[in-house]
Each structure stands twice: as C-alpha cells, then as structure tokens.
Amino acid sequence: MIKMIFSKKQIVGIIGTLLTMIGVFLPAFSMNTFDDLTLFNHGKGDGVIILGVCIFALILLLFRKFIAFILVTLISSTIIGMKLYKFDHLVHDIKRDTIQALNGNPFEIYGISIINSAQLRYGWMILCAGCCISLGTIFIRNKKQRTAPQLSDTNIPNQSIVHAAFEMNAQPYNETKACPYCAQSIRITAIKCKYCEKMLEET
Ligand SMILES: [Zn+2]
C-alpha cells in the first residue's frame, strides 16, 4: 500500500503551488476597453513556463524534496516578479504615450480616464500569495526531525519503570502485619516476633 499521508510542510507547499497555478489563469491586468489580461493569455509563454515549474514543484513535494522545491519555487517567484515589474512598466508607458498622443485632442479626458482605469488585478495577489505560502514551507519543521529528540524522551519512562520496580521491591520490606500472639506490628517477612520472641509459622 502506498502511504498517502502528507506532512504539514507538503500540504502547505501544495496549497501555495496550486494557488500560484490558479493565479496564472486569473485576471492580472485590466483596462476598460480591453478584456482582462491573465498571465496565461498575455504572458507570451511565461504563464505556461510557470505552470510547468509549478507541476515540477508538486512532483518534488510528493517526493519530499523540500530544498529542490524551494529552489524551483524561487524560480517561478522570480518569473512572476519580473512579469509584475514589466506589467507595471507597460501600464506606465501606455499611460505616458496615450497622454502625449491625446494632447490637444477633444477626447483627451475620455482617453485619460480609460488609461487610468488600467490596473493590476487580484490575479497578482493570488500569484504573490501562492509564492509566499510556498516559500513559507521553509519555516515549517518536518515531523521526521521531531522524532530525533525522542531518544532522550524514552529515558523518562525508563526511569519511572526503574523507580516503580524499585518501589515494588521495597514494598514487602516496609509492609507490616500484626503478630498473632502479641498483636504488635511486625514486618511481614519476619519469622520471629521481635516483641514476644515467638516463632511465626509461615502463612
Ligand atoms: Zn509477638
């Protein structure tokens, strides 16, 4: 049987990576006159690269290759970061060019309002959140690492077992009974009463 129990680190990594993959298809950029642009339909292959990198990252997660996963996630994060930077510049350039072109044009105000509507959409937030969550797995400890200190933990039960065994051995020594002749309290293992000096028969 294949063990399909994921560690917390794996689950967080999978959530982060899936979020990044979803983000690729979400509107990342919008302008009044244009359809919403996603990284997938506008990224000129970058969206596909990110999807490929994410699938690779998921495979690495399944095999618990966490260091490789972080490196691969850093690559996709860098691509996303660069795209975000480019998008931001693109918007800035379009705004500048349009304002220059519309200078003196009666539709200037209308044009500017369209350009000002150009904005980054929530797709970027999903992409960035996905990357952050994925990279956040660095701070999640593996359960395997936590089993190591158990060696010292086992000393505690051992000590208590020894202590209990010692107490069990000690118990008959401290236990008392009443002497059948003088009714004084004497040790249960006594063969002769120390008070009346009568020999006790084994019971
Ligand atoms: Zn006695």
Residues whose N, C-alpha, C, O or C-beta is under 5 A from the ligand:
A	BS01	ZN	C179 Y181 C182 A183 C193 Y195 C196
